[in-house]
Amino acid sequence: FKEGERQTYTSRNEKGNKRRVYKYFETVEPGDLVIGYESTPTKQIKAIFEITKPLHQTETGERIEFEIIEKLEIPVFWSELQNNAGLKNCEVFINNQGSLFRLTEDEYDIIREVIDT
């Protein structure tokens, strides 16, 4: 995918069940930033997305829509973030089973600083 392209993501899994942290699908708003992370096999941050449509009904079910606003030239490995003291209470590092997590502004800033260095 290229910068500027839009994608959607379902709020339910293949079996029709709500994703693990469904409440975050209900609360995203246009303009919210999302860190795009590839879990398998690389465990890397690959892009930054921006929510363009909140949770809405489509012909194929509930979805959120986002735009790729930045593809990282140099991906950031999970291991580069995992031991950062500022991220010790970060929800995604406490229990990383899920697809959409909340970050505090400070947590986002720490991750953004790692991306930019």
Secondary structure as UniProt FT lines:
FT   TURN            3..4
FT   STRAND          6..10
FT   TURN            14..15
FT   TURN            20..21
FT   HELIX           22..27
FT   TURN            30..31
FT   STRAND          33..38
FT   TURN            39..42
FT   STRAND          44..58
FT   TURN            59..60
FT   STRAND          61..77
FT   HELIX           78..82
FT   HELIX           85..87
FT   TURN            88..89
FT   HELIX           91..94
FT   HELIX           105..116
//
